[in-house]
């Protein structure tokens, strides 16, 4: 029996292994199961597909799962994009009515987890350990977390903070 994750779109990352230009169909290989997953694409993204041949790409759509809860098919694709692991740099963050401007830009380098399905960002200076399915999500999560840390630590009285919290406050 096929299970489908319905009600929301799911992101699956896989290595682009085949493109059928006539049918506008591509095949990615899931990094964990090694199974090929095929789906259809819009012609506008063909240049990106060619630039990323044999590379990891992300497909967002309805994902059909096998009996082991692993992807076995994708339908109703709404987005196909490259996996971008380039550094994320902020010179300022504005969110929830607060605008933080940094003395010097801060830079974070995301990586993929072992399953190659999640972006992971760890930064000890700020105590960050964040996972997300897309680059956009991880950028949003970093912004939210830094705003939270600023409100909870940087604005707190030194007397209310532990030694570790004081170190975080200084880093902020």
Legacy VTK file of the C-alpha trace (Angstrom):
# vtk DataFile Version 3.0
C-alpha trace
ASCII
DATASET POLYDATA
POINTS 172 float
0.000 0.000 0.000
1.257 3.431 -0.891
1.156 6.136 1.727
1.205 9.730 0.616
2.109 12.649 2.800
-0.906 14.859 2.129
-2.049 18.266 3.354
1.410 19.760 2.900
4.271 19.662 0.483
7.368 17.667 1.358
10.948 18.357 0.288
13.085 15.458 -0.942
16.765 15.917 -1.760
18.444 13.601 -4.241
21.176 13.400 -6.834
19.981 14.351 -10.326
20.706 11.253 -12.427
18.517 11.608 -15.521
16.625 14.234 -17.538
14.125 13.408 -20.286
13.712 16.674 -22.186
10.896 15.387 -24.389
8.687 14.271 -21.495
9.988 17.033 -19.163
10.740 14.365 -16.592
13.713 14.096 -14.266
14.979 11.327 -12.026
16.753 11.839 -8.718
18.425 9.145 -6.666
17.485 9.200 -2.990
20.756 9.263 -0.979
19.573 6.808 1.703
17.558 4.222 -0.228
19.475 4.703 -3.508
16.064 4.348 -5.232
15.342 6.450 -8.306
12.452 8.893 -7.898
10.957 10.508 -10.966
8.839 13.605 -11.377
7.872 16.135 -13.996
9.265 19.667 -14.263
8.541 22.990 -15.960
10.712 23.945 -18.919
11.860 27.179 -17.220
14.194 25.253 -14.904
16.055 23.285 -17.591
19.117 25.573 -17.404
19.357 25.014 -13.640
18.997 21.256 -14.145
21.811 21.237 -16.692
24.056 23.263 -14.374
23.369 20.780 -11.563
23.549 17.503 -13.473
24.795 14.711 -11.215
24.468 17.125 -8.247
21.992 17.277 -5.389
18.702 19.050 -6.043
15.554 19.469 -3.969
12.083 18.571 -5.161
9.002 19.817 -3.308
5.721 17.989 -3.894
3.464 15.192 -2.678
5.740 12.333 -1.673
4.586 8.719 -1.771
6.140 6.518 0.901
6.923 2.810 0.846
6.224 0.413 3.726
9.434 1.603 5.442
8.281 5.260 5.348
10.886 6.107 2.706
10.112 8.068 -0.505
9.141 5.973 -3.501
7.528 8.578 -5.723
6.782 12.289 -6.092
3.741 13.939 -7.700
2.267 17.441 -7.922
5.707 19.071 -7.923
5.583 22.751 -6.963
9.304 23.539 -6.760
12.636 22.154 -7.931
15.798 23.930 -6.826
19.511 23.426 -6.463
21.072 22.640 -3.089
22.953 25.800 -2.115
25.528 25.286 0.642
27.282 28.612 0.124
27.979 30.715 3.230
25.099 32.729 4.676
26.193 36.226 5.663
24.327 38.840 7.666
25.308 42.449 8.255
21.955 43.079 9.907
18.804 41.229 10.902
15.405 42.881 11.097
12.445 40.971 12.489
9.505 41.534 14.844
10.111 45.284 14.936
13.742 44.866 15.973
16.749 45.664 13.794
20.181 44.356 14.787
23.207 45.802 12.965
26.449 43.892 13.427
29.834 45.572 13.921
31.171 43.181 11.303
29.171 40.756 9.166
28.518 37.322 10.650
28.864 34.298 8.422
27.401 30.810 8.798
28.143 27.783 6.633
25.320 25.241 6.334
25.996 21.556 5.650
23.733 18.614 4.894
23.041 15.963 7.517
23.993 12.307 6.969
20.709 11.574 5.163
21.316 14.622 2.921
17.715 15.686 3.580
18.301 18.455 6.133
20.371 21.621 6.132
22.289 21.825 9.411
23.855 24.929 10.877
25.925 24.847 14.059
27.616 27.884 15.521
29.116 27.602 18.998
29.640 31.358 19.523
25.870 31.863 19.504
24.827 28.410 20.694
23.059 27.699 17.413
22.142 24.150 16.374
19.488 24.435 13.679
18.066 21.970 11.120
15.709 22.770 8.239
14.635 21.216 4.935
15.530 24.202 2.754
18.080 27.016 2.653
15.295 29.575 2.973
13.960 27.876 6.101
17.379 27.736 7.734
17.974 31.441 7.001
14.607 32.314 8.575
15.349 30.088 11.589
18.778 31.700 12.121
17.210 35.170 12.064
14.505 34.157 14.539
16.987 32.458 16.855
19.373 35.436 16.905
16.483 37.820 17.661
15.368 35.464 20.460
18.908 35.232 21.867
19.287 39.003 21.726
16.058 39.538 23.656
16.781 36.830 26.236
20.529 37.285 26.795
21.919 40.543 25.389
19.204 42.611 27.042
19.310 40.681 30.349
21.008 41.964 33.458
24.462 40.427 34.006
23.418 39.493 37.553
20.656 37.252 36.165
22.989 35.272 33.879
25.240 32.267 34.451
28.868 32.304 33.318
27.960 30.547 30.045
25.070 32.941 29.444
27.387 35.904 30.061
29.793 34.538 27.416
26.867 34.274 24.973
25.841 37.836 25.821
29.364 39.077 25.044
29.321 37.228 21.708
25.986 38.784 20.846
LINES 1 173
172 0 1 2 3 4 5 6 7 8 9 10 11 12 13 14 15 16 17 18 19 20 21 22 23 24 25 26 27 28 29 30 31 32 33 34 35 36 37 38 39 40 41 42 43 44 45 46 47 48 49 50 51 52 53 54 55 56 57 58 59 60 61 62 63 64 65 66 67 68 69 70 71 72 73 74 75 76 77 78 79 80 81 82 83 84 85 86 87 88 89 90 91 92 93 94 95 96 97 98 99 100 101 102 103 104 105 106 107 108 109 110 111 112 113 114 115 116 117 118 119 120 121 122 123 124 125 126 127 128 129 130 131 132 133 134 135 136 137 138 139 140 141 142 143 144 145 146 147 148 149 150 151 152 153 154 155 156 157 158 159 160 161 162 163 164 165 166 167 168 169 170 171
